[in-house]
Amino acid sequence: MRRRNFLRAATIGVGVAAFGNTLTPSAMAAPAQNGPSPYGPLQPADGNGIRLPDGFTSRVIARSGERVAGYTWHEAPDGGAVFADGSGWIYVSNSEVYFGGGAGAVRFDASGNITGAYRILNGTRVNCAGGAMPWNTWLSCEEIDRGYVYETDPWGPASAAVRRPAMGRFKHEAAAADPVRKVVYMTEDVSDGRFYRFIPDTWGDLSAGTLQVLVADGGTSGGFGWATVPDPDGSPTATRHQVPGSKSFDGGEGLHYANDTAWFTTKGDNRVWQLDLAGGTYELAYDDSLVDPGSPPLSGVDNVTGSGFGDLYVAEDGGNMEICVITPDDIVAPFLRVTGQGSSEITGPAFTPAGDRLYFSSQRGTSGSSSGGITYEVTGPFRT
């Protein structure tokens, strides 16, 4: 079956406590391959230095160190998400710097005009990615040893943010909520990182619960299960080393959940992984060493998001500064390319509720410095 055809006919499943059924190699879908973009070829760079398909336009909404609606936009903008706000929306963005970190937000009206901007998290370090929760909070994650998850209010103020130690202390990257199983998945950005889920005692309250880690036989496909991490505090033994049989992943990065499936990226081997949470199996959605024909269009995999159509949008950390699309038909192709910013990385892709605007940042912009971040909006005929 095609990789994401089941998104339109998803079944409701339950979490597994032991290994699920193992698919035979012939039953597993092949990783995505080169092909034509559903949006057509990239056009010459626009005035913002972005190459887009025909019919799409870009604009700069914020620059690090410059004022936007009264707020000085933070350095090194990273993971982000969009929240509905009446007829408008809010885009939240982390700051991946060691001192100051935290997160900020920009508010838009129904026409896309900026109506406000403000800080939603202070006093944290290396806030890389995170995840939007169904109860309209943003989890901002610290990418440091024994880092914390902070739950923030996209409407502010920063003083409303709450540390969530029950979700484990490790080098956090991204988070994604699964409202069916009432859990939150998390990635870990180290070369032998793990894939976790947090089971809150009460759904919607992350103050207490159980941290579990994915266990599997190894390899790039098969069945998986979950085992409880004995000490989520991660000291003296790191959480990733506490459970025999837990599966390691080479540098966990972006994470996206939709319809009984979680997709996440690993930067060390340039892979996109797919977890079938109803079936209890995992496989590769993309592997740059398995692309044929031609050279792989996607390298330096990082943040990931998805559209209502079922397309995945994967941002590059370096490479040639592209956001690539992986379609439900297992085709991978460039969607956009940022030019003249080879010392930066693309971060924080997120769609508006209507799916017609995409936000993202170039973390270090043209300067190659954390102080040179640029946050963009792309508008156009996205597939929804």
C-alpha positions as CSV (number, residue, x, y, z in Angstrom):
1,M,0.0,0.0,0.0
2,R,1.1,3.6,-0.5
3,R,2.7,5.2,2.5
4,R,-0.1,7.5,3.5
5,N,-3.2,6.2,1.7
6,F,-4.4,5.0,5.0
7,L,-4.7,8.5,6.3
8,R,-8.0,8.8,4.5
9,A,-9.3,5.5,6.1
10,A,-7.5,5.4,9.4
11,T,-8.7,3.0,12.0
12,I,-8.7,3.7,15.8
13,G,-6.1,1.6,17.6
14,V,-4.7,1.4,21.1
15,G,-1.2,1.6,22.4
16,V,0.8,-1.6,22.7
17,A,2.7,-2.9,25.7
18,A,4.5,-5.6,23.8
19,F,5.8,-6.0,20.2
20,G,3.2,-5.6,17.5
21,N,2.9,-7.8,14.4
22,T,6.0,-7.7,12.3
23,L,5.5,-7.0,8.7
24,T,7.3,-9.1,6.1
25,P,9.7,-7.1,3.8
26,S,7.3,-7.5,0.9
27,A,4.6,-5.8,2.9
28,M,6.6,-2.8,3.8
29,A,6.4,0.3,1.6
30,A,9.6,1.4,-0.1
31,P,11.1,4.7,1.1
32,A,10.2,7.8,-1.0
33,Q,12.0,8.3,-4.3
34,N,12.8,11.2,-6.6
35,G,10.0,12.5,-8.7
36,P,8.3,15.7,-10.0
37,S,6.9,18.1,-7.3
38,P,3.1,18.3,-7.3
39,Y,3.7,22.1,-7.5
40,G,6.0,22.1,-10.4
41,P,9.6,23.3,-10.7
42,L,11.1,26.1,-8.6
43,Q,11.1,29.5,-10.2
44,P,14.0,32.1,-9.9
45,A,14.5,33.6,-6.5
46,D,12.1,36.3,-5.5
47,G,13.0,39.6,-3.8
48,N,13.5,37.7,-0.5
49,G,15.9,35.2,-2.1
50,I,13.5,32.4,-2.0
51,R,12.8,30.1,-4.9
52,L,9.2,29.0,-5.0
53,P,6.9,27.2,-7.4
54,D,4.7,29.2,-9.7
55,G,1.8,30.9,-7.9
56,F,3.5,31.2,-4.5
57,T,4.8,34.3,-2.8
58,S,6.9,35.0,0.3
59,R,7.2,37.8,2.8
60,V,9.5,38.5,5.8
61,I,7.5,38.8,9.0
62,A,10.3,39.2,11.5
63,R,14.1,39.5,11.9
64,S,16.2,38.8,14.9
65,G,17.0,41.9,16.9
66,E,14.4,44.0,15.1
67,R,11.0,45.1,16.5
68,V,7.8,43.5,15.3
69,A,4.7,44.9,16.8
70,G,6.6,46.1,19.8
71,Y,8.5,42.9,20.5
72,T,12.2,42.5,19.6
73,W,12.3,39.2,17.7
74,H,14.5,36.6,19.3
75,E,17.8,35.2,18.1
76,A,18.1,31.8,16.4
77,P,14.4,31.2,15.7
78,D,13.8,27.4,15.7
79,G,10.8,25.1,16.2
80,G,7.4,26.6,15.7
81,A,3.6,26.0,15.5
82,V,0.4,27.8,14.6
83,F,-2.6,28.2,16.8
84,A,-6.1,29.4,15.8
85,D,-7.0,32.7,17.3
86,G,-10.6,33.5,16.5
87,S,-10.6,34.3,12.8
88,G,-6.9,34.8,12.9
89,W,-3.9,32.8,14.2
90,I,-0.7,32.9,16.3
91,Y,2.7,31.7,15.2
92,V,5.0,30.7,18.1
93,S,8.7,30.3,17.7
94,N,11.5,29.0,19.9
95,S,14.9,30.6,20.4
96,E,17.8,28.2,20.2
97,V,20.5,30.1,22.1
98,Y,22.1,29.0,25.4
99,F,21.5,32.2,27.4
100,G,18.1,33.7,27.0
101,G,16.5,30.9,25.0
102,G,12.7,30.8,25.5
103,A,10.1,31.5,22.9
104,G,8.1,34.3,21.3
105,A,4.9,34.7,19.3
106,V,3.3,36.8,16.5
107,R,-0.4,37.3,16.3
108,F,-2.2,37.7,12.9
109,D,-5.8,38.8,12.0
110,A,-7.9,37.0,9.4
111,S,-6.2,38.8,6.5
112,G,-2.7,37.9,7.7
113,N,-1.9,41.4,9.1
114,I,0.4,41.4,12.2
115,T,-1.6,42.6,15.2
116,G,0.8,41.8,18.0
117,A,4.0,40.1,19.2
118,Y,5.3,39.1,22.6
119,R,7.4,36.8,24.7
120,I,5.8,33.5,26.0
121,L,8.9,31.9,27.7
122,N,11.9,33.3,29.5
123,G,15.0,32.0,31.3
124,T,15.5,28.7,29.5
125,R,18.3,27.4,27.3
126,V,18.7,26.1,23.8
127,N,15.0,25.8,23.0
128,C,15.1,23.9,19.8
129,A,11.8,22.2,18.8
130,G,8.7,21.3,20.7
131,G,5.0,20.6,19.9
132,A,1.5,22.0,19.9
133,M,-0.9,20.4,22.3
134,P,-4.7,19.9,21.6
135,W,-5.6,22.1,24.6
136,N,-3.8,25.0,22.9
137,T,-0.4,25.1,24.7
138,W,3.0,25.0,23.2
139,L,5.7,22.6,24.5
140,S,9.1,24.2,24.2
141,C,11.9,21.7,24.7
142,E,15.5,22.3,25.9
143,E,18.1,20.6,23.7
144,I,20.7,20.2,26.5
145,D,21.7,17.3,28.7
146,R,19.0,16.7,31.2
147,G,16.9,19.4,29.6
148,Y,13.3,20.1,30.5
149,V,10.1,20.5,28.7
150,Y,8.2,23.8,29.3
151,E,4.5,24.2,28.7
152,T,3.7,27.7,27.5
153,D,0.6,29.8,26.7
154,P,0.7,31.0,23.0
155,W,-1.4,34.0,24.2
156,G,1.2,34.8,26.9
157,P,2.5,36.0,29.2
158,A,5.9,34.4,29.7
159,S,5.2,34.0,33.4
160,A,2.5,31.5,32.6
161,A,5.0,28.9,31.4
162,V,5.4,25.8,33.5
163,R,8.2,23.3,33.7
164,R,7.1,19.7,33.2
165,P,9.8,17.4,34.8
166,A,7.6,14.3,34.7
167,M,8.1,14.3,30.9
168,G,11.8,13.3,31.5
169,R,15.1,15.1,31.6
170,F,17.2,14.5,28.5
171,K,18.3,16.3,25.3
172,H,14.8,17.0,24.1
173,E,14.0,17.9,20.5
174,A,10.4,17.7,19.3
175,A,7.0,16.6,20.8
176,A,3.7,15.7,19.3
177,A,0.4,14.8,20.9
178,D,-1.6,11.7,20.0
179,P,-5.2,12.4,21.2
180,V,-6.3,8.8,20.3
181,R,-4.0,7.1,22.7
182,K,-3.8,10.2,25.0
183,V,0.0,10.3,24.9
184,V,2.8,12.8,23.9
185,Y,5.6,11.5,21.7
186,M,9.2,13.0,22.0
187,T,12.5,12.7,20.2
188,E,16.0,12.9,21.6
189,D,18.8,14.7,19.8
190,V,21.9,12.6,20.5
191,S,23.6,10.0,18.3
192,D,22.1,7.1,20.3
193,G,18.9,8.9,21.2
194,R,15.6,7.2,21.9
195,F,11.9,7.7,20.9
196,Y,9.7,8.3,23.9
197,R,6.1,8.7,24.8
198,F,4.6,10.3,27.9
199,I,1.3,9.0,29.3
200,P,-0.3,11.7,31.5
201,D,-2.2,10.6,34.5
202,T,-5.0,12.9,33.2
203,W,-5.2,13.8,29.6
204,G,-4.6,17.6,29.3
205,D,-2.5,17.8,32.4
206,L,1.2,17.1,32.0
207,S,2.2,17.5,35.6
208,A,2.3,13.8,36.3
209,G,2.4,10.6,34.3
210,T,4.6,7.8,33.0
211,L,7.6,8.1,30.7
212,Q,8.1,5.2,28.3
213,V,10.6,4.4,25.6
214,L,10.2,2.6,22.3
215,V,11.6,-1.0,22.3
216,A,12.3,-3.0,19.1
217,D,14.4,-5.7,17.7
218,G,16.5,-3.3,15.6
219,G,16.8,-2.7,11.9
220,T,14.8,-0.3,9.8
221,S,11.4,-2.0,10.0
222,G,9.4,-4.3,12.1
223,G,7.3,-4.4,15.3
224,F,7.7,-2.2,18.3
225,G,6.5,-1.8,21.8
226,W,6.9,0.4,24.9
227,A,8.7,0.0,28.2
228,T,8.6,2.3,31.2
229,V,11.7,4.4,32.0
230,P,12.4,3.7,35.7
231,D,14.0,7.1,36.4
232,P,12.7,10.0,34.2
233,D,15.1,12.4,36.0
234,G,17.9,10.7,34.1
235,S,20.5,10.8,36.9
236,P,22.9,9.1,37.4
237,T,21.8,7.0,34.4
238,A,20.6,8.7,31.3
239,T,17.0,7.9,30.3
240,R,18.2,6.4,27.0
241,H,20.4,3.8,28.8
242,Q,17.9,2.6,31.4
243,V,15.8,0.1,29.4
244,P,17.5,-2.9,27.7
245,G,16.0,-3.4,24.2
246,S,15.1,0.2,23.7
247,K,15.9,1.2,20.1
248,S,18.4,3.9,19.3
249,F,18.0,6.5,16.6
250,D,20.8,8.6,15.3
251,G,20.0,12.2,16.3
252,G,16.2,12.5,16.6
253,E,14.8,15.8,15.2
254,G,11.4,16.8,13.9
255,L,8.2,15.0,14.7
256,H,4.7,15.1,13.3
257,Y,1.6,13.1,14.2
258,A,-1.6,12.6,12.1
259,N,-4.2,9.8,12.0
260,D,-2.6,7.0,13.9
261,T,0.9,7.7,12.5
262,A,4.0,9.5,13.8
263,W,6.8,10.6,11.4
264,F,10.1,11.8,12.8
265,T,13.5,12.6,11.4
266,T,17.0,11.5,12.3
267,K,19.8,13.8,11.2
268,G,22.7,11.4,11.7
269,D,21.6,9.1,8.9
270,N,19.3,11.5,6.9
271,R,16.2,9.4,7.5
272,V,12.5,10.0,8.0
273,W,10.8,7.2,10.1
274,Q,7.2,6.2,10.1
275,L,5.4,4.6,13.1
276,D,2.1,2.9,12.5
277,L,0.7,3.4,16.0
278,A,-2.4,1.3,15.4
279,G,-0.5,-1.6,13.9
280,G,2.5,-1.4,16.1
281,T,5.0,-1.4,13.3
282,Y,7.7,1.0,12.0
283,E,9.5,1.6,8.7
284,L,11.4,4.2,6.7
285,A,9.5,6.9,4.9
286,Y,12.7,8.3,3.4
287,D,16.4,7.4,3.4
288,D,18.9,9.5,1.4
289,S,21.1,6.4,0.7
290,L,18.2,4.6,-0.9
291,V,17.0,7.3,-3.4
292,D,16.9,6.2,-7.0
293,P,17.3,7.6,-9.6
294,G,19.7,10.5,-9.2
295,S,20.9,12.2,-6.1
296,P,18.8,12.6,-3.0
297,P,16.9,15.9,-3.0
298,L,16.6,16.0,0.8
299,S,19.6,16.1,3.1
300,G,20.2,17.4,6.6
301,V,16.7,16.4,7.6
302,D,15.3,18.4,10.5
303,N,11.9,19.9,11.4
304,V,8.9,18.3,9.8
305,T,5.2,19.2,9.5
306,G,2.3,17.9,7.5
307,S,-0.7,19.3,5.5
308,G,-4.3,18.2,5.5
309,F,-3.7,16.6,2.1
310,G,-1.2,14.1,3.6
311,D,2.0,15.7,2.3
312,L,5.0,15.9,4.6
313,Y,7.2,19.0,4.5
314,V,10.7,18.4,5.8
315,A,13.1,21.3,6.5
316,E,16.9,21.0,5.9
317,D,19.5,21.8,8.4
318,G,22.1,23.1,5.9
319,G,22.2,21.2,2.6
320,N,21.0,23.6,-0.1
321,M,18.5,25.2,2.3
322,E,15.3,23.5,1.0
323,I,12.0,22.5,2.4
324,C,11.1,19.3,0.6
325,V,7.7,17.7,0.2
326,I,7.1,13.9,0.5
327,T,3.8,13.1,-1.1
328,P,1.3,10.3,-0.2
329,D,2.6,8.6,-3.4
330,D,6.1,8.3,-2.0
331,I,7.6,11.1,-4.2
332,V,10.2,13.4,-2.7
333,A,10.9,16.8,-4.3
334,P,12.0,20.3,-3.4
335,F,9.1,22.7,-2.5
336,L,11.2,25.8,-1.8
337,R,14.9,26.8,-1.6
338,V,16.4,29.7,0.3
339,T,19.3,31.2,-1.6
340,G,22.4,33.1,-0.3
341,Q,22.1,31.7,3.2
342,G,24.4,28.7,3.1
343,S,25.5,29.1,6.7
344,S,22.0,28.8,8.1
345,E,19.3,26.1,8.5
346,I,15.6,26.1,8.0
347,T,13.4,25.7,11.1
348,G,9.9,25.9,12.4
349,P,7.7,25.0,9.4
350,A,4.0,25.3,10.3
351,F,0.7,25.8,8.5
352,T,-2.2,28.1,9.3
353,P,-5.5,26.4,10.1
354,A,-6.7,27.0,6.6
355,G,-3.6,25.4,5.2
356,D,-2.9,28.3,2.8
357,R,0.1,29.9,4.5
358,L,3.3,28.3,5.7
359,Y,5.6,29.9,8.2
360,F,9.3,29.0,8.7
361,S,12.6,30.6,9.7
362,S,16.1,30.7,8.4
363,Q,17.8,30.5,11.8
364,R,21.0,32.4,11.0
365,G,19.9,34.2,7.9
366,T,22.5,35.8,5.5
367,S,24.9,36.6,8.4
368,G,25.4,33.0,9.5
369,S,25.0,34.2,13.1
370,S,22.2,33.6,15.6
371,S,21.5,37.3,15.6
372,G,20.7,37.2,11.9
373,G,17.5,35.0,12.0
374,I,14.7,35.7,9.6
375,T,11.1,34.4,9.8
376,Y,9.1,34.1,6.6
377,E,5.5,33.4,5.4
378,V,4.8,31.7,2.2
379,T,1.3,32.0,0.7
380,G,-0.1,30.1,-2.3
381,P,-2.2,27.2,-3.6
382,F,-1.1,24.5,-1.2
383,R,-2.8,21.1,-1.5
384,T,-5.3,20.8,1.4
